[in-house]
Amino acid sequence: MAAPGAAELAGRTGEGRARVMHRREDGLGAVLPHARPRWGYAWASLNSLVGLVGALSAWTRPVRWRGVLLVEGGRTGLAWVLRVRGFKAITLGHVIVTTEPVDDHILAHELGHVTQHERWGPLFYPVYLLTSLTGYRRNPFEHQAERRAVEALARLARGGPARSEEAPPSAGDLRGTT
């Protein structure tokens, strides 16, 4: 069956105008989740509120992607600050803001941060900042997100199953991810 086109994705608003839901395609397949847990949205809601403010400042239309709002290629506001500081993307709750269209590696890395926001909730920002005192490159949250991205892309390259189809993660997989 062919992928749905704009006609299939179009909905009707109260005024009868067609509304198309924009989505972003990626090459990550089933290796990473397409949806987020409801409890994660609730626990990280304050973080996502900060992300929405940052997304609005980028003046770029967000798209729904794998359970998050993705704002790609912003030129103003938060995206401009990222560009000036030499960063390509930032994750704030369930919102990812990028300075340019990014590849699957960066998207997988940023989804790792979404999972961290879901686990840590409102504690994420202070703990992340505290662990950044020794430097961005030493931040354990960055190391974990990068490790998870590399693992996901390696599973994709092997054509292996998504983590959700494998056995549940062992206690060793959960260490340091509270």
N, CA, C and O of each residue as an XYZ file, in Angstrom:
712
protein
N       0.840     -1.181      0.000
C       0.000      0.000      0.000
C       0.884      1.243      0.000
O       1.895      1.293      0.700
N       0.508      2.214     -0.765
C       1.299      3.441     -0.874
C       1.148      4.285      0.382
O       0.154      4.183      1.102
N       2.140      5.111      0.628
C       2.078      6.033      1.766
C       0.946      7.019      1.535
O       0.695      7.412      0.395
N       0.253      7.430      2.601
C      -0.848      8.366      2.424
C      -0.359      9.699      1.890
O       0.681     10.212      2.303
N      -1.127     10.244      0.967
C      -0.793     11.550      0.412
C      -1.463     12.645      1.207
O      -2.068     12.393      2.249
N      -1.352     13.859      0.712
C      -1.932     15.001      1.415
C      -3.435     14.850      1.556
O      -4.011     15.279      2.556
N      -4.085     14.237      0.551
C      -5.540     14.086      0.622
C      -5.941     13.183      1.780
O      -6.925     13.450      2.470
N      -5.183     12.120      1.992
C      -5.511     11.204      3.088
C      -5.196     11.802      4.442
O      -5.853     11.478      5.430
N      -4.182     12.685      4.502
C      -3.804     13.290      5.768
C      -4.620     14.533      6.088
O      -4.586     15.036      7.210
N      -5.348     15.020      5.102
C      -6.100     16.258      5.305
C      -7.290     16.005      6.216
O      -7.968     14.984      6.107
N      -7.529     16.930      7.098
C      -8.700     16.885      7.961
C      -9.545     18.102      7.664
O      -9.149     18.962      6.877
N     -10.690     18.179      8.278
C     -11.564     19.330      8.069
C     -11.649     20.134      9.352
O     -11.833     19.573     10.432
N     -11.517     21.443      9.236
C     -11.706     22.312     10.386
C     -13.160     22.728     10.424
O     -13.919     22.427      9.503
N     -13.553     23.411     11.470
C     -14.930     23.850     11.625
C     -15.396     24.737     10.490
O     -16.588     24.753     10.184
N     -14.493     25.483      9.849
C     -14.879     26.373      8.761
C     -14.901     25.659      7.419
O     -15.220     26.280      6.405
N     -14.575     24.380      7.383
C     -14.597     23.644      6.134
C     -13.303     23.727      5.336
O     -13.227     23.187      4.232
N     -12.290     24.389      5.872
C     -11.006     24.464      5.168
C     -10.216     23.184      5.408
O     -10.266     22.608      6.495
N      -9.497     22.748      4.399
C      -8.664     21.554      4.548
C      -7.436     21.907      5.383
O      -6.841     22.972      5.218
N      -7.072     21.002      6.275
C      -5.891     21.189      7.110
C      -4.998     19.982      6.907
O      -5.424     18.853      7.150
N      -3.769     20.194      6.468
C      -2.836     19.106      6.209
C      -1.897     18.971      7.398
O      -1.320     19.957      7.857
N      -1.747     17.757      7.891
C      -0.830     17.501      8.994
C       0.552     17.256      8.393
O       0.745     16.300      7.642
N       1.494     18.103      8.718
C       2.845     17.977      8.189
C       3.636     16.990      9.031
O       3.581     17.019     10.260
N       4.361     16.128      8.364
C       5.193     15.137      9.039
C       6.579     15.165      8.421
O       6.762     15.606      7.287
N       7.546     14.691      9.180
C       8.912     14.633      8.686
C       9.301     13.177      8.516
O       9.119     12.368      9.425
N       9.827     12.850      7.374
C      10.301     11.491      7.118
C      11.728     11.362      7.635
O      12.461     12.348      7.714
N      12.112     10.146      7.984
C      13.483      9.881      8.404
C      13.858      8.486      7.952
O      13.020      7.749      7.432
N      15.095      8.126      8.145
C      15.567      6.801      7.777
C      15.765      5.891      8.976
O      16.516      4.919      8.904
N      15.096      6.201     10.077
C      15.317      5.443     11.316
C      14.437      4.212     11.430
O      14.641      3.392     12.325
N      13.464      4.066     10.545
C      12.621      2.882     10.556
C      11.977      2.641     11.907
O      11.540      3.576     12.578
N      11.922      1.368     12.300
C      11.301      0.987     13.568
C      12.313      0.891     14.703
O      11.997      0.375     15.775
N      13.529      1.384     14.474
C      14.578      1.274     15.487
C      14.288      2.161     16.692
O      14.634      1.808     17.820
N      13.658      3.307     16.465
C      13.301      4.218     17.561
C      11.786      4.353     17.614
O      11.119      4.188     16.592
N      11.235      4.649     18.778
C       9.773      4.696     18.912
C       9.135      5.809     18.079
O       9.714      6.878     17.888
N       7.928      5.525     17.591
C       7.165      6.519     16.838
C       6.239      7.317     17.742
O       5.686      8.331     17.319
N       6.065      6.875     18.974
C       5.177      7.562     19.924
C       5.874      7.611     21.274
O       6.811      6.855     21.529
N       5.417      8.490     22.117
C       5.977      8.653     23.454
C       4.938      8.206     24.476
O       3.743      8.257     24.188
N       5.362      7.768     25.665
C       4.394      7.365     26.691
C       3.638      8.572     27.255
O       4.206      9.654     27.405
N       2.369      8.378     27.562
C       1.551      9.481     28.089
C       2.116     10.041     29.393
O       2.112     11.254     29.604
N       2.600      9.164     30.260
C       3.162      9.653     31.523
C       4.365     10.549     31.260
O       4.631     11.479     32.021
N       5.096     10.266     30.175
C       6.253     11.092     29.830
C       5.844     12.504     29.454
O       6.526     13.469     29.800
N       4.721     12.625     28.742
C       4.221     13.968     28.397
C       3.858     14.732     29.667
O       4.170     15.915     29.799
N       3.202     14.053     30.589
C       2.769     14.721     31.825
C       3.973     15.132     32.673
O       4.050     16.273     33.131
N       4.912     14.208     32.884
C       6.053     14.461     33.766
C       6.976     15.533     33.191
O       7.582     16.299     33.941
N       7.084     15.589     31.858
C       7.975     16.558     31.221
C       7.225     17.786     30.703
O       7.775     18.552     29.912
N       5.988     17.983     31.132
C       5.166     19.062     30.560
C       5.760     20.450     30.804
O       5.704     21.303     29.918
N       6.325     20.693     31.981
C       6.928     22.007     32.232
C       8.149     22.225     31.333
O       8.382     23.332     30.850
N       8.918     21.167     31.117
C      10.072     21.261     30.223
C       9.602     21.567     28.798
O      10.204     22.377     28.094
N       8.518     20.908     28.389
C       7.985     21.116     27.042
C       7.431     22.524     26.878
O       7.484     23.093     25.788
N       6.904     23.084     27.956
C       6.405     24.465     27.892
C       7.563     25.423     27.574
O       7.408     26.346     26.774
N       8.705     25.199     28.198
C       9.901     25.984     27.876
C      10.263     25.781     26.402
O      10.629     26.727     25.705
N      10.155     24.535     25.939
C      10.454     24.222     24.549
C       9.516     24.927     23.575
O       9.942     25.371     22.510
N       8.247     25.028     23.938
C       7.286     25.720     23.071
C       7.636     27.194     22.914
O       7.515     27.757     21.826
N       8.068     27.810     24.004
C       8.493     29.217     23.926
C       9.696     29.338     22.989
O       9.750     30.238     22.151
N      10.656     28.428     23.139
C      11.818     28.435     22.249
C      11.436     28.186     20.799
O      11.996     28.801     19.892
N      10.486     27.289     20.577
C      10.041     26.987     19.217
C       9.356     28.190     18.583
O       9.574     28.484     17.408
N       8.537     28.878     19.352
C       7.856     30.059     18.823
C       8.855     31.136     18.415
O       8.638     31.858     17.442
N       9.951     31.239     19.165
C      10.942     32.269     18.857
C      11.702     31.986     17.566
O      12.315     32.892     17.001
N      11.671     30.743     17.091
C      12.404     30.371     15.879
C      11.648     30.764     14.605
O      12.228     30.745     13.519
N      10.384     31.112     14.720
C       9.562     31.530     13.580
C       9.617     30.533     12.438
O       9.717     30.922     11.274
N       9.554     29.257     12.761
C       9.529     28.189     11.772
C       8.399     27.246     12.132
O       8.188     26.950     13.308
N       7.683     26.779     11.153
C       6.543     25.901     11.413
C       7.007     24.548     11.949
O       7.814     23.869     11.314
N       6.502     24.164     13.103
C       6.881     22.851     13.649
C       6.135     21.726     12.943
O       5.060     21.934     12.381
N       6.714     20.541     12.979
C       6.057     19.342     12.465
C       6.025     18.305     13.568
O       6.907     18.269     14.425
N       5.014     17.471     13.543
C       4.958     16.346     14.477
C       5.876     15.257     13.946
O       5.806     14.878     12.777
N       6.738     14.762     14.826
C       7.684     13.725     14.419
C       7.967     12.836     15.623
O       8.492     13.302     16.635
N       7.626     11.577     15.516
C       7.902     10.579     16.546
C       7.481     11.035     17.943
O       8.202     10.824     18.919
N       6.326     11.652     18.027
C       5.779     12.046     19.321
C       6.310     13.351     19.878
O       6.020     13.691     21.025
N       7.083     14.092     19.092
C       7.604     15.383     19.543
C       7.297     16.439     18.491
O       6.918     16.117     17.365
N       7.464     17.696     18.865
C       7.409     18.783     17.887
C       8.829     19.055     17.432
O       9.722     19.263     18.253
N       9.036     19.053     16.131
C      10.352     19.291     15.556
C      10.308     20.607     14.792
O       9.513     20.783     13.869
N      11.180     21.529     15.197
C      11.286     22.830     14.542
C      12.653     22.844     13.872
O      13.678     23.059     14.519
N      12.647     22.610     12.556
C      13.905     22.461     11.815
C      14.210     23.692     10.991
O      13.335     24.218     10.304
N      15.433     24.149     11.054
C      15.895     25.221     10.193
C      15.501     26.617     10.624
O      15.386     27.514      9.790
N      15.293     26.814     11.924
C      14.957     28.147     12.402
C      16.110     29.120     12.221
O      17.275     28.722     12.242
N      15.784     30.395     12.044
C      16.815     31.422     11.842
C      16.812     32.482     12.940
O      17.766     33.252     13.056
N      15.758     32.530     13.744
C      15.648     33.583     14.753
C      15.518     32.973     16.142
O      15.413     31.756     16.293
N      15.528     33.830     17.143
C      15.287     33.401     18.522
C      16.252     32.333     18.994
O      17.468     32.475     18.871
N      15.694     31.264     19.535
C      16.500     30.171     20.079
C      17.403     29.552     19.021
O      18.558     29.234     19.306
N      16.895     29.376     17.806
C      17.719     28.794     16.739
C      18.927     29.682     16.443
O      20.020     29.176     16.190
N      18.740     30.991     16.472
C      19.852     31.917     16.243
C      20.892     31.786     17.364
O      22.094     31.764     17.099
N      20.424     31.698     18.614
C      21.344     31.531     19.749
C      22.141     30.240     19.583
O      23.350     30.228     19.817
N      21.485     29.164     19.186
C      22.180     27.895     18.968
C      23.270     28.054     17.902
O      24.406     27.616     18.087
N      22.906     28.684     16.795
C      23.849     28.855     15.693
C      25.070     29.665     16.139
O      26.207     29.304     15.834
N      24.828     30.754     16.856
C      25.924     31.612     17.327
C      26.844     30.840     18.273
O      28.058     31.040     18.265
N      26.263     29.962     19.082
C      27.050     29.188     20.051
C      27.680     27.942     19.435
O      28.438     27.239     20.103
N      27.374     27.662     18.167
C      27.988     26.525     17.486
C      27.251     25.211     17.641
O      27.834     24.154     17.400
N      26.001     25.244     18.033
C      25.207     24.025     18.189
C      24.225     23.886     17.039
O      23.818     24.881     16.440
N      23.837     22.636     16.725
C      22.879     22.392     15.657
C      21.469     22.167     16.179
O      20.500     22.425     15.466
N      21.338     21.684     17.424
C      20.007     21.335     17.916
C      19.966     21.393     19.437
O      20.992     21.318     20.114
N      18.743     21.528     19.953
C      18.511     21.467     21.385
C      17.148     20.809     21.604
O      16.215     21.002     20.825
N      17.060     20.042     22.665
C      15.803     19.402     23.040
C      15.332     19.991     24.351
O      16.071     20.017     25.336
N      14.106     20.461     24.358
C      13.486     21.036     25.555
C      12.160     20.318     25.761
O      11.146     20.686     25.169
N      12.177     19.298     26.600
C      10.974     18.487     26.802
C      10.676     17.686     25.550
O      11.514     16.913     25.085
N       9.481     17.870     25.004
C       9.075     17.174     23.782
C       9.160     18.091     22.569
O       8.393     17.944     21.617
N      10.088     19.033     22.607
C      10.295     19.981     21.505
C      11.777     19.953     21.132
O      12.650     20.096     21.987
N      12.039     19.767     19.840
C      13.410     19.788     19.323
C      13.509     20.966     18.364
O      12.725     21.074     17.421
N      14.470     21.843     18.607
C      14.709     23.004     17.745
C      16.080     22.825     17.107
O      17.067     22.568     17.796
N      16.136     22.965     15.774
C      17.408     22.839     15.068
C      17.677     24.095     14.245
O      16.764     24.854     13.920
N      18.946     24.294     13.918
C      19.337     25.459     13.129
C      19.289     25.180     11.636
O      19.328     26.103     10.824
N      19.205     23.909     11.278
C      19.204     23.489      9.875
C      18.578     22.106      9.800
O      18.445     21.442     10.828
N      18.190     21.651      8.611
C      17.729     20.265      8.503
C      18.863     19.337      8.954
O      19.999     19.481      8.503
N      18.560     18.408      9.823
C      19.592     17.560     10.414
C      19.431     16.112      9.980
O      18.368     15.699      9.517
N      20.510     15.348     10.138
C      20.510     13.950      9.726
C      19.935     13.043     10.816
O      19.610     13.490     11.916
N      19.822     11.767     10.480
C      19.233     10.787     11.394
C      20.048     10.629     12.676
O      19.481     10.353     13.733
N      21.358     10.797     12.601
C      22.196     10.664     13.791
C      21.825     11.731     14.831
O      21.642     11.418     16.008
N      21.717     12.974     14.395
C      21.358     14.040     15.335
C      19.934     13.850     15.839
O      19.658     14.081     17.016
N      19.029     13.432     14.962
C      17.645     13.202     15.396
C      17.588     12.092     16.453
O      16.865     12.215     17.442
N      18.341     11.018     16.247
C      18.366      9.927     17.232
C      18.964     10.417     18.550
O      18.479     10.058     19.623
N      20.008     11.230     18.474
C      20.634     11.800     19.673
C      19.614     12.657     20.429
O      19.489     12.543     21.648
N      18.894     13.503     19.715
C      17.916     14.381     20.362
C      16.745     13.590     20.943
O      16.199     13.973     21.978
N      16.354     12.499     20.298
C      15.316     11.646     20.893
C      15.798     11.030     22.199
O      14.999     10.777     23.101
N      17.106     10.789     22.301
C      17.663     10.324     23.573
C      17.444     11.357     24.671
O      17.168     11.001     25.817
N      17.565     12.627     24.324
C      17.306     13.692     25.307
C      15.818     13.767     25.659
O      15.472     14.084     26.797
N      14.940     13.482     24.702
C      13.501     13.454     25.011
C      13.240     12.406     26.086
O      12.503     12.657     27.039
N      13.844     11.235     25.931
C      13.687     10.176     26.936
C      14.209     10.638     28.291
O      13.604     10.333     29.318
N      15.315     11.365     28.310
C      15.853     11.885     29.570
C      14.886     12.878     30.203
O      14.692     12.856     31.418
N      14.283     13.737     29.408
C      13.287     14.678     29.933
C      12.110     13.913     30.533
O      11.573     14.307     31.568
N      11.711     12.824     29.887
C      10.594     12.024     30.405
C      10.963     11.354     31.722
O      10.109     11.202     32.595
N      12.195     10.960     31.876
C      12.615     10.293     33.113
C      12.836     11.274     34.259
O      12.459     10.992     35.396
N      13.438     12.410     33.974
C      13.811     13.359     35.010
C      12.759     14.428     35.250
O      12.743     15.040     36.318
N      11.881     14.669     34.288
C      10.825     15.665     34.441
C      11.383     17.031     34.775
O      12.381     17.451     34.187
N      10.754     17.741     35.717
C      11.194     19.099     36.041
C      12.584     19.149     36.690
O      13.162     20.227     36.823
N      13.112     18.017     37.086
C      14.461     17.988     37.666
C      15.546     18.003     36.584
O      16.719     18.234     36.878
N      15.146     17.756     35.333
C      16.143     17.634     34.271
C      17.006     18.881     34.130
O      18.232     18.779     34.102
N      16.392     20.050     34.042
C      17.179     21.272     33.805
C      18.210     21.526     34.902
O      19.378     21.743     34.579
N      17.836     21.512     36.185
C      18.875     21.773     37.198
C      19.960     20.696     37.233
O      21.135     21.008     37.424
N      19.571     19.421     37.048
C      20.583     18.357     37.091
C      21.484     18.440     35.867
O      22.694     18.244     35.979
N      20.913     18.726     34.702
C      21.728     18.866     33.489
C      22.732     20.005     33.652
O      23.912     19.853     33.335
N      22.258     21.141     34.147
C      23.163     22.283     34.346
C      24.248     21.967     35.369
O      25.405     22.347     35.187
N      23.884     21.282     36.433
C      24.855     20.904     37.456
C      25.926     19.975     36.875
O      27.114     20.140     37.152
N      25.501     18.999     36.070
C      26.474     18.069     35.491
C      27.280     18.714     34.371
O      28.284     18.153     33.932
N      26.854     19.885     33.903
C      27.605     20.606     32.866
C      28.711     21.477     33.451
O      29.498     22.059     32.705
N      28.778     21.573     34.765
C      29.802     22.415     35.385
C      31.212     21.945     35.030
O      32.141     22.751     34.983
N      31.376     20.653     34.781
C      32.690     20.127     34.400
C      32.930     20.246     32.903
O      33.990     19.861     32.411
N      31.951     20.776     32.177
C      32.084     20.963     30.731
C      31.065     20.169     29.957
O      30.681     19.068     30.352
N      30.629     20.738     28.850
C      29.624     20.101     27.988
C      30.078     18.719     27.542
O      29.291     17.772     27.561
N      31.325     18.594     27.145
C      31.816     17.322     26.618
C      31.889     16.220     27.684
O      31.971     15.038     27.350
N      31.858     16.604     28.956
C      31.902     15.610     30.039
C      30.510     15.315     30.602
O      30.376     14.486     31.502
N      29.491     15.971     30.096
C      28.145     15.816     30.636
C      27.632     14.394     30.384
O      27.577     13.960     29.233
N      27.255     13.662     31.438
C      26.783     12.286     31.267
C      25.485     12.188     30.466
O      25.239     11.166     29.825
N      24.662     13.212     30.489
C      23.441     13.197     29.683
C      23.793     13.207     28.195
O      23.146     12.531     27.395
N      24.811     13.970     27.831
C      25.254     14.002     26.435
C      25.856     12.670     26.017
O      25.607     12.185     24.913
N      26.652     12.081     26.909
C      27.260     10.776     26.603
C      26.186      9.716     26.404
O      26.266      8.912     25.476
N      25.178      9.716     27.279
C      24.115      8.719     27.161
C      23.312      8.910     25.879
O      23.019      7.932     25.191
N      22.951     10.146     25.545
C      22.187     10.401     24.323
C      22.992      9.979     23.097
O      22.443      9.397     22.161
N      24.278     10.270     23.101
C      25.126      9.892     21.969
C      25.259      8.373     21.868
O      25.193      7.814     20.774
N      25.445      7.713     23.001
C      25.559      6.246     23.013
C      24.288      5.599     22.472
O      24.350      4.672     21.665
N      23.141      6.091     22.919
C      21.872      5.541     22.441
C      21.686      5.780     20.942
O      21.160      4.915     20.242
N      22.109      6.941     20.442
C      21.991      7.234     19.009
C      22.872      6.285     18.197
O      22.438      5.741     17.182
N      24.100      6.093     18.647
C      25.021      5.195     17.944
C      24.478      3.767     17.959
O      24.542      3.070     16.946
N      23.945      3.331     19.097
C      23.372      1.979     19.189
C      22.181      1.819     18.247
O      22.053      0.795     17.576
N      21.319      2.816     18.196
C      20.144      2.745     17.330
C      20.552      2.682     15.862
O      19.998      1.894     15.095
N      21.514      3.505     15.471
C      21.960      3.495     14.077
C      22.684      2.198     13.733
O      22.607      1.731     12.597
N      23.386      1.613     14.701
C      24.042      0.319     14.470
C      22.991     -0.777     14.286
O      23.141     -1.634     13.415
N      21.925     -0.760     15.101
C      20.841     -1.742     14.930
C      20.189     -1.571     13.565
O      19.849     -2.553     12.906
N      20.015     -0.329     13.144
C      19.418     -0.059     11.842
C      20.307     -0.598     10.725
O      19.809     -1.196      9.771
N      21.621     -0.390     10.839
C      22.559     -0.860      9.820
C      22.569     -2.383      9.730
O      22.735     -2.946      8.648
N      22.392     -3.043     10.869
C      22.343     -4.511     10.881
C      20.991     -5.030     10.421
O      20.829     -6.223     10.165
N      20.033     -4.138     10.317
C      18.691     -4.582      9.964
C      18.013     -5.279     11.120
O      17.056     -6.031     10.937
N      18.528     -5.017     12.337
C      18.005     -5.679     13.527
C      16.676     -5.114     13.980
O      16.229     -4.070     13.505
N      16.054     -5.822     14.906
C      14.760     -5.376     15.418
C      14.893     -4.146     16.305
O      15.964     -3.854     16.838
N      13.815     -3.454     16.446
C      13.776     -2.320     17.371
C      13.890     -2.846     18.783
O      13.571     -4.006     19.042
N      14.337     -2.014     19.692
C      14.484     -2.417     21.084
C      13.166     -2.965     21.638
O      13.172     -3.907     22.430
N      12.044     -2.384     21.227
C      10.755     -2.817     21.766
C      10.433     -4.244     21.357
O       9.617     -4.895     22.009
N      11.058     -4.755     20.283
C      10.822     -6.127     19.858
C      11.808     -7.088     20.505
O      11.617     -8.303     20.447
N      12.836     -6.572     21.106
C      13.817     -7.401     21.789
C      13.340     -7.675     23.203
O      12.263     -7.239     23.608
N      14.147     -8.395     23.938
C      13.850     -8.625     25.349
C      13.862     -7.291     26.081
O      14.529     -6.358     25.634
N      13.141     -7.174     27.197
C      13.170     -5.914     27.949
C      14.591     -5.572     28.349
O      15.416     -6.468     28.526
N      14.890     -4.281     28.497
C      16.258     -3.895     28.859
C      16.664     -4.488     30.202
O      15.856     -4.596     31.124
N      17.917     -4.863     30.286
C      18.426     -5.428     31.523
C      18.700     -4.293     32.517
O      18.660     -3.116     32.161
N      18.978     -4.670     33.764
C      19.282     -3.668     34.796
C      20.518     -2.874     34.390
O      20.618     -1.692     34.719
N      21.465     -3.497     33.681
C      22.666     -2.799     33.233
C      22.346     -1.698     32.249
O      23.018     -0.667     32.223
N      21.282     -1.918     31.404
C      20.870     -0.894     30.448
C      20.275      0.313     31.149
O      20.314      1.422     30.617
N      19.725      0.106     32.339
C      19.031      1.177     33.044
C      19.935      1.925     34.005
O      19.542      2.962     34.541
N      21.131      1.421     34.229
C      22.045      2.064     35.162
C      22.381      3.474     34.689
O      22.731      3.661     33.524
N      22.285      4.444     35.548
C      22.648      5.808     35.216
C      21.591      6.549     34.410
O      21.856      7.648     33.925
N      20.386      5.968     34.253
C      19.353      6.624     33.458
C      18.134      6.975     34.274
O      17.063      7.196     33.710
N      18.260      7.033     35.553
C      17.138      7.238     36.438
C      16.184      8.272     35.993
O      15.190      8.529     36.673
